[in-house]
Amino acid sequence: MECDPQHLHLPSAREDLERATPRVETPQTRSSSYRLAFADPEFMLRDELRPVRLQLELLKPDLVLREHEIESTIVVFGSARIPAPEAARSRLEAAEAALRERPDCPRTRRKAAAARKLVARSRYYEEARRFARLVSEAGQRDGPRRWVVVTGGGPGIMEAANRGSHEVGAKSIGLNITLPHEQVPNPYITPELCFQFHYFALRKMHFLLRARGLVVFPGGFGTMDELFETLCLVQTRKLRPLPVLLFDEGYWRRVLDFEAMVDEGVIEPEDLDIFRYVETAEEAWSCIRRHYGLGEADPLPANGRD
């Protein structure tokens, strides 16, 4: 039985923190040892407090998501280096202008070639954006928010998915991570659902705690890490089966040879059924709905699994 905090005789931590401010400063009250442990930043940052920090990083996002009635999520992974089409075209125009001025410069030619590839890849940005619109419109109509889009909170594909949700007036989540180089959350994440993590492991746990589907766009090491974490958890039955959809079969078959892994005997043939390839936002959304036995007009189930 839970007690109403208002009827407890013990003061809250906040009340004690307010009372702990010394009215008179003395050598004793100025000592760091006199600070309340939970209000002592230097103490909380000690190496010995890592288990406590791990627990806090697990607990904080979970409590906030509960407060905002986030019942289930759809995860979108993909490269931070894939820009919006308008940005890609702008880079190409600048690169081609430079190439016209210095047509014999190898570096300028390389930049122009890379800019052309970016324009081609920018279609992934639009697909991620459209997919997020489809999911968000279906999952956030009434009551608890279901199948809320969650990304890594950065630019590129992550920005596209958060943007799609934002454009239909829906909430979306960003799980940022502290990195050696500066990382700013993309502007389309719902501000009160924008989190920052220190530990990669706990960030990946939060990606999957409420997940009802995973859509993976082309990406690099980070995307691969997140994808294989999920494949491993499903394969070992640490995670209940859920749709794992790889966008653009041509890309994934070029960079990963899953069939060769079967031929080498390091995975089973049925492990290939853990994921499937998709080519459009609409196909991905249909795959997720079919996985849960939903028709096009069916509302999302209350728990996201029925």
C-alpha positions in Angstrom: 0.0 0.0 0.0 1.4 3.4 -1.0 1.3 6.3 1.4 0.3 9.8 0.4 3.5 11.9 0.8 1.4 14.7 2.2 0.5 12.5 5.2 4.0 11.3 6.0 5.6 12.7 9.1 9.1 12.7 7.4 10.1 15.8 5.5 10.7 15.5 1.8 14.2 15.7 0.3 13.4 19.1 -1.1 12.3 20.4 2.3 15.5 19.1 3.9 17.6 20.7 1.2 16.1 24.0 1.9 16.6 23.6 5.6 20.2 22.5 5.0 21.4 25.9 3.9 23.4 27.2 6.9 22.3 30.4 8.4 25.7 31.1 9.8 28.9 30.1 7.9 31.6 28.4 9.9 34.6 26.3 9.0 32.5 23.3 9.6 29.5 24.3 7.5 31.8 25.3 4.6 33.4 21.9 4.5 32.2 19.6 1.6 31.6 16.8 4.2 28.8 18.9 5.6 26.7 18.9 2.4 23.8 16.6 2.1 25.1 13.6 0.0 22.5 14.0 -2.8 23.2 17.7 -3.1 26.9 17.3 -3.3 28.0 17.3 -7.0 31.6 16.4 -6.3 30.5 13.4 -4.3 28.0 12.3 -7.0 30.8 12.4 -9.6 33.2 10.1 -7.7 34.2 6.9 -9.5 32.7 4.9 -6.6 29.3 6.4 -7.3 29.0 5.0 -10.8 26.4 2.3 -9.7 24.3 5.2 -8.4 24.6 7.2 -11.6 23.7 4.2 -13.6 20.5 3.7 -11.6 19.7 7.4 -11.9 20.1 7.3 -15.7 17.8 4.3 -15.9 15.2 5.8 -13.6 15.0 9.5 -14.8 13.8 8.9 -18.4 11.4 6.1 -17.3 9.7 8.4 -14.8 9.4 11.2 -17.2 8.0 9.0 -20.0 5.4 7.6 -17.5 4.5 11.1 -16.5 3.8 12.0 -20.1 1.8 8.8 -20.7 4.2 7.4 -23.3 2.9 3.8 -23.5 4.9 2.4 -26.4 7.4 3.6 -29.1 8.6 3.0 -32.6 12.3 3.4 -32.9 14.0 5.0 -36.0 17.7 4.6 -36.5 19.9 5.9 -39.3 22.9 8.1 -40.2 23.4 11.5 -38.8 25.1 12.4 -42.1 22.1 12.3 -44.4 20.8 15.8 -44.8 17.4 17.1 -45.9 17.0 17.3 -49.7 17.1 21.1 -49.7 20.4 21.1 -47.7 21.8 18.4 -50.0 21.0 20.4 -53.1 22.5 23.6 -51.6 25.8 21.7 -51.0 25.7 20.3 -54.5 25.3 23.8 -56.0 28.2 25.1 -54.0 30.4 22.1 -55.0 29.6 22.4 -58.7 30.3 26.1 -58.6 33.7 25.4 -57.1 34.3 22.7 -59.7 33.5 25.1 -62.6 36.2 27.4 -61.2 38.8 24.7 -60.6 37.9 21.8 -62.9 41.3 20.2 -62.7 41.5 20.1 -58.9 41.2 16.5 -57.6 39.9 17.7 -54.2 37.2 19.8 -55.8 36.1 16.9 -58.0 35.9 14.6 -55.0 33.7 17.1 -53.1 31.4 17.4 -56.1 31.1 13.7 -56.4 30.3 13.4 -52.7 27.7 16.1 -52.9 25.9 14.3 -55.7 25.8 11.2 -53.5 24.3 13.2 -50.7 21.5 14.4 -53.0 20.7 10.8 -53.8 20.8 9.7 -50.2 18.6 12.6 -49.1 15.6 10.5 -50.2 16.1 8.6 -47.0 15.5 11.8 -45.0 12.1 12.2 -46.8 11.1 8.6 -46.2 12.0 8.8 -42.5 10.0 12.0 -42.2 6.9 10.6 -44.0 7.1 7.4 -41.9 7.1 9.4 -38.7 4.0 11.3 -39.8 2.2 8.0 -40.5 3.1 6.5 -37.1 2.4 9.7 -35.1 -1.0 10.4 -36.7 -2.1 6.8 -35.8 -0.7 6.6 -32.3 -1.4 9.9 -30.7 -5.1 10.6 -31.3 -6.6 10.1 -27.9 -5.6 8.9 -24.4 -2.1 7.4 -23.7 0.4 8.0 -26.4 1.1 4.8 -28.3 3.9 4.0 -30.8 5.6 7.4 -30.2 8.6 7.9 -32.5 12.0 7.8 -30.7 15.4 8.6 -32.2 18.9 9.3 -31.1 18.1 13.0 -31.1 20.8 14.1 -33.5 20.7 15.4 -37.1 20.2 13.5 -40.4 17.7 10.6 -40.3 17.1 11.3 -36.6 16.1 14.8 -37.3 13.9 13.7 -40.2 11.8 11.3 -37.9 11.4 13.9 -35.1 10.5 16.4 -37.8 7.7 14.2 -39.2 6.1 13.8 -35.8 6.4 17.6 -35.1 4.7 18.4 -38.4 1.5 16.6 -37.4 1.5 18.1 -33.9 2.6 14.9 -32.2 5.2 14.3 -29.5 8.4 12.5 -30.2 11.4 11.5 -28.1 15.2 12.1 -28.5 17.8 10.1 -26.6 21.0 12.1 -27.0 24.4 10.9 -25.9 27.4 13.0 -24.6 30.2 12.7 -27.1 33.7 14.2 -27.3 32.6 16.5 -30.1 29.7 18.9 -29.5 26.2 17.4 -30.2 23.1 19.6 -30.2 19.6 18.0 -30.1 17.7 18.6 -33.3 15.0 21.3 -33.0 12.0 18.9 -33.7 12.2 16.8 -30.5 9.5 17.5 -28.0 11.5 19.6 -25.5 10.2 17.8 -22.4 11.0 14.4 -24.0 14.6 15.3 -24.9 17.1 13.3 -22.8 20.8 13.2 -22.5 22.7 10.1 -21.6 26.2 9.4 -20.4 26.1 5.6 -20.7 25.6 4.0 -24.1 24.2 0.8 -22.5 21.4 2.6 -20.7 20.5 4.7 -23.8 20.2 1.5 -25.8 18.1 -0.1 -23.1 15.7 2.9 -23.2 15.4 2.6 -27.0 14.0 -0.9 -26.5 12.1 -0.8 -23.2 8.8 0.4 -24.9 9.6 -0.5 -28.5 7.0 -2.0 -30.8 9.0 -1.7 -34.0 12.4 -0.8 -35.3 13.0 0.9 -38.6 16.7 1.2 -39.6 17.8 3.5 -42.4 21.3 3.4 -43.9 24.0 4.4 -41.4 27.4 3.8 -40.1 29.0 2.3 -37.0 26.4 3.8 -34.6 23.5 2.5 -36.6 25.1 -0.9 -37.0 25.7 -1.1 -33.2 22.1 -0.4 -32.5 20.8 -2.8 -35.1 23.0 -5.7 -34.0 22.1 -5.1 -30.4 18.5 -5.6 -31.3 19.1 -8.6 -33.6 21.1 -10.3 -30.8 18.4 -9.7 -28.2 15.7 -11.1 -30.4 17.8 -14.1 -31.5 18.6 -15.0 -27.8 15.0 -14.3 -26.8 16.0 -11.5 -24.4 13.6 -9.3 -26.4 10.2 -10.4 -27.6 9.9 -10.5 -31.4 9.1 -7.2 -33.0 9.3 -5.9 -36.6 12.9 -5.0 -37.5 12.8 -3.3 -40.8 15.9 -2.4 -42.9 15.2 0.4 -45.3 16.7 0.0 -48.8 17.6 -3.6 -49.5 20.3 -2.6 -52.0 22.3 -0.7 -49.3 22.0 -3.4 -46.7 22.9 -6.3 -49.0 25.9 -4.3 -50.2 27.3 -3.5 -46.7 26.2 -6.7 -44.8 26.2 -10.3 -46.2 23.8 -12.1 -43.8 23.5 -15.1 -46.2 27.3 -15.5 -45.9 26.9 -15.8 -42.1 24.4 -18.6 -42.6 26.8 -20.3 -45.1 29.6 -20.0 -42.5 27.3 -21.6 -39.9 27.6 -18.7 -37.5 23.8 -18.0 -37.6 20.8 -20.2 -38.4 18.8 -19.8 -41.6 15.7 -18.9 -39.5 17.7 -16.0 -38.0 17.2 -14.2 -41.3 13.5 -14.0 -40.4 14.2 -11.7 -37.5 14.3 -8.8 -40.0 13.0 -7.8 -43.4 13.7 -5.2 -46.1 11.4 -2.3 -47.0 11.6 0.4 -49.6 9.1 3.0 -48.6 7.5 4.6 -45.5 4.1 3.2 -46.4 5.5 -0.4 -46.7 7.3 -0.1 -43.4 4.1 1.1 -41.7 2.1 -1.7 -43.3 4.6 -4.3 -42.1 4.3 -3.1 -38.5 0.5 -3.2 -38.6 0.4 -6.7 -40.1 2.8 -7.9 -37.5 0.3 -7.0 -34.8 -2.7 -8.2 -36.8 -4.1 -4.8 -37.5 -6.0 -3.8 -40.6 -5.6 -0.4 -42.2 -8.5 1.1 -40.3 -7.9 -0.7 -37.0 -7.0 1.4 -34.0 -3.7 0.7 -32.2 -4.1 -1.8 -29.4 -4.0 -0.5 -25.8 -0.8 -2.3 -24.9 0.8 -2.2 -28.4 1.2 -6.1 -28.5 -2.2 -7.6 -29.0 
